[in-house]
């Protein structure tokens, strides 16, 4: 089993989860997948806003962005892509929603990885399916339902 998680810290925000926690959450979201490689980039609001503007045409920072790898046909490599999480926004959202910071970090990492695996929430049925997976995975980690 080869799961590689490259954590890039581009924020001065603290506290951040540990490398162990990030790896645990990624492996949990991969749900048995044996080979995977991804980058998890932790950013401040400025970089999040810039990326959200460039790729989603939204002029505000966002909590998590996922960029699935686009490998050429015939290339069999376990690269999943990149996840970008805005650390200060994670803290503000956790406080506003009455969640623990750790639970919100775990949720956003799981959410980002699920996007890299092809899950989405563009329509109601997709959203319900993705949320059910998130709730199950978070429960397996000892975290409550983030949608309750």
QUIVENTA-V894525 format. One record per residue. N is the residue number from 1. PSI is psi as a letter, one per 30 degrees, with the letter a starting at -180 (* if undefined). OMEGA is omega in degrees with one decimal (NA if undefined). NEAR is the number of other ideal C-beta (glycine too) atoms within 12 Angstrom. Layout:
[[N;PSI;OMEGA;NEAR] [N;PSI;OMEGA;NEAR]]
//
This chain:
[[1;k;179.2;12] [2;j;175.8;14] [3;j;179.7;26] [4;k;178.4;22] [5;j;176.8;34] [6;j;179.3;22] [7;j;177.7;29] [8;j;-179.8;21] [9;j;179.4;24] [10;g;-179.8;23] [11;l;173.6;27] [12;g;-178.7;15] [13;k;174.1;25] [14;l;-0.2;14] [15;l;175.3;17] [16;l;173.2;28] [17;l;178.9;32] [18;l;175.5;15] [19;e;177.5;18] [20;e;-180.0;13] [21;e;178.2;25] [22;e;179.7;35] [23;e;178.8;25] [24;e;-177.9;26] [25;e;178.0;41] [26;e;-179.6;39] [27;e;178.1;29] [28;e;-179.8;31] [29;e;179.7;40] [30;f;170.6;31] [31;h;174.5;21] [32;f;176.5;13] [33;k;-172.1;22] [34;f;-179.2;12] [35;k;177.7;17] [36;k;175.8;29] [37;k;177.9;24] [38;l;175.7;39] [39;k;176.3;31] [40;j;-177.3;43] [41;k;180.0;31] [42;k;-171.7;39] [43;l;171.6;35] [44;l;-176.1;25] [45;e;-178.4;28] [46;e;179.5;20] [47;e;178.0;28] [48;e;178.8;35] [49;e;-179.7;23] [50;e;-179.7;22] [51;e;179.4;30] [52;e;177.2;26] [53;e;-176.2;18] [54;e;-172.3;16] [55;f;-178.1;17] [56;g;179.4;19] [57;h;177.4;10] [58;k;-170.6;15] [59;h;-179.9;13] [60;l;174.3;17] [61;l;176.9;29] [62;l;-174.0;32] [63;e;-177.4;33] [64;k;173.9;37] [65;k;177.8;35] [66;k;179.9;37] [67;j;179.9;24] [68;k;177.9;23] [69;k;176.5;22] [70;i;-177.9;13] [71;k;177.7;14] [72;l;177.3;9] [73;k;178.3;6] [74;f;178.5;6] [75;j;-178.7;10] [76;j;-178.0;9] [77;k;-173.5;17] [78;g;-179.3;22] [79;j;179.4;22] [80;e;-179.2;33] [81;a;-175.1;28] [82;k;173.7;30] [83;k;178.1;41] [84;k;179.9;42] [85;k;179.6;46] [86;j;-172.8;35] [87;e;-179.5;37] [88;e;179.6;28] [89;e;177.1;34] [90;e;-179.1;41] [91;e;-179.2;29] [92;e;-179.9;18] [93;e;179.7;26] [94;e;179.3;24] [95;e;-178.1;14] [96;e;-177.1;13] [97;g;178.4;22] [98;h;179.8;13] [99;l;172.6;25] [100;k;179.9;22] [101;e;179.9;28] [102;e;-179.5;27] [103;e;-179.2;31] [104;e;174.8;34] [105;e;-179.1;40] [106;e;-179.4;39] [107;e;-176.8;40] [108;e;175.7;43] [109;e;177.4;44] [110;e;-179.4;43] [111;e;179.8;38] [112;e;179.9;41] [113;e;178.5;43] [114;e;174.8;40] [115;e;179.5;31] [116;f;179.5;35] [117;f;175.6;28] [118;f;177.4;18] [119;l;179.8;27] [120;l;179.7;21] [121;h;-178.6;21] [122;f;175.4;11] [123;l;-173.1;10] [124;e;-179.0;11] [125;e;177.7;13] [126;e;-179.0;17] [127;e;179.9;18] [128;e;179.7;16] [129;e;-178.7;19] [130;e;179.3;30] [131;e;179.0;25] [132;e;178.0;19] [133;e;179.8;30] [134;e;-179.1;39] [135;e;179.8;25] [136;e;-179.3;20] [137;e;178.6;34] [138;e;177.6;33] [139;e;180.0;21] [140;f;178.1;18] [141;f;179.1;26] [142;g;179.9;14] [143;k;-179.7;31] [144;l;176.3;20] [145;j;-177.7;17] [146;f;-177.9;29] [147;f;-177.4;20] [148;*;NA;14]]
//
